[in-house]
Amino acid sequence: MEQGASTISQALIASWALVAVAFVALGIVVYVALRSRTRRGDLEKALQAFRSLDIEAFRNLVDADEEAFLRENLSPQKFRAIKRGRAWAAFLYAWEAGGAATTLAEIGHAAQRNPNPQVAASGAQVAESAFRLRLQTMRACLQLLTEVVLPDLQLRSIPPLVDQYEQSVETLFRLGRFSPGTPELQRSKKA
């Protein structure tokens, strides 16, 4: 009987932890929505945000093979501590990618109003790519916060975020080629 009560107690704690993570995620979404209303994006700011993120470091933090290696070679307590730290660091990367996606969406919407049809078409692609990236970052942030709170759960499937991020970077550089007055973007595409 005591075993059953312990199992129910652990399930209840896990449920409340997930509810808390959901409320935090909701707060994050509301904050981002309100913040994005007051910000104006510019191409150079978005480019700098994308350049500042080390996507290979992020990829390492969310690598399932790396996690399996750590799980096998560390004590459970040490593994949980390290996994929390890795999940938090990955959360910060995802958060920054989300901020860059918001700026990118603003740029895409502005470019859609450009009289040049190439710029307008590229702007539509940028806005769509930014929207997808933003959705992926919100999903990843929620998942990573869950892992910070409950490190024993195995929830990883974050590679779509990395793929979407890389696609957004390509789209951003494509817009940079069509935007007048931004030769530095053309040079960085070739570099």
N, C-alpha and C positions, 0 to 999 in steps of 0.2 A: 504494500500500500504506500509506503514511504517513497519507493522508487517512482511510482506513478505521479505522486505529488511533486517530486523533484523535476520530472519531465514536463509536467504542466507549467511549473514555475519558470523553467528555462524557456519554454515556448512563449509564455506571457512576456517575459523580459525581451525576447527577440522581437516579438510583435510590437511592443512599445518603442523599442529602438528604431524599428523600421518606420513607425508613425512619426517619430521625432525627426528622422532623416527626411521624410516626405515634407514635413513642415519647413524644415530648413531649405529644402530644394524649392518649395513654393515661394519662400521669402526671397531666395536668390533670383528666381524668375521675375518676381514683382520688382525687385530692385533694378535688375537689368532693363526691364521694360521702361521703368520711369527714368532711369539714367540715359537711355538711348534717345529719349524724346528731346533732351536738352543738349545733346552733343551734335556737332556738325563734323562730318568726316572729311578728310582730305587724303588724296592719293599717297602722298609722301608719308603721312602718319600710318596709314594701313600697311604700306610697304615696310616701314620700320618695325611695326608690330610683328609682321610675318617673318622678317629677318631675325628678330630677337629670339624667336622660339627655336630651341634645339630639338627638332623632331626626332632625331636619332636617340637622344636621351629619353624623350617621352616614350618612344617605342621600346626602349630597354626597361623602363619602369612598368610597362603593362605586358611585358613578354611572359606568356604562360610557361614557357620552358625555363626561364630564369626563376619564376616563382616555384616551379616544381623542384628545381635544384635547391633552392633555399629551404623549402619545406623538408626535403630529404636530409639535408646536412646541418640543420640547426635544431636546437631543442624547441619544443612547442612554444614556450614562453618567449624565447628570443625571436623565433619566426614571427609571432604575432606583433611584436614590437617593431621589427624591421618592415613587415608588411604594412603596418599602419603608417610608418614614415614614407614608404614608397607610394602608398595610395594617396597620401596627403600631397606629396610632391607632384604626382601625376595629376591630381585635382587642380593644383595651381597652374600647371601647363594647360590643362583643358579650359580653365577659367580664362586664361590669357588668350587662347585661341578663340574662345567665344567673344571676347572683347574685340579682337581683330575682325571676326566675322560680322559683328555689328557695324563697325566702321566700313567694312567692305560692302555691306548691304546699302549703306548710305551713298557710297560712291557709285554703286551700280544703279541706284534709283536716279541719281543726278545725271549719270551718263545716258540713261534712257531718254532724257529730255534733250539731248544734243541733236542738232540738225543733221549732223553727219550720220548717215545710215549705218556705217560700220561701227562707229562709236556707240550708237544707240543699241545695235544688236549685241555688241560686246557687253554693254551695260546690263542688258537683260540676262545674259549668261552669268555675269558677275553677281547680280542680285539673287538669282536662283541658286548658284553655288554657295553664296553666303548664307542663304536661308537653310540649305541642307547642312552646312557646317554648323550653324547655330543649333539646329536640332540635335545633331550628333554630340555637340559639346554639352548641352543640357543633360542629355541621357548619360553621357560619360561622367559628368559631375555628380549626378545622383548616384550612379553606381559606385564611384570612387568614395563618396561620403559614406555609403553603406559599408564599404570595405574598411574604412577607418574605424567605424563603430563596431563592426562585426568581422574581424579579420579572418576568422575561420571559414567564412563562406567563400565559395569559389564561383564567382560571377563573371569572369573575364570574357568579354567579346568586344574589345575596344578597337581592334584594327580598322573597322569602317571609319572611325574618326580620323585615323592617320591617312587613309586613302582620300577621304573627303577634304582634309586639310591640304594635301598635296595637289588635288584638283583645283582647289580654290586659289592656291599660289599660282598655278599655271594660268588660270583665268585672269587673275590680277595683272600678271605680266602682259598678257594679251591685251588687256585694256590699256596698259601703259604705252604699248606701241601705237595705239590709235589716238592717244590724248596729246594735243599740242602742248608744247612747252614743258615736256618732261623727258628730255633726252637721257637723263640719268637712269630712267627705267629701261630704256632701250639698251644701254650699256650693261646694266646688271643682268638683263636676260641673256646676253651673250657670254657673260662671265661665269 
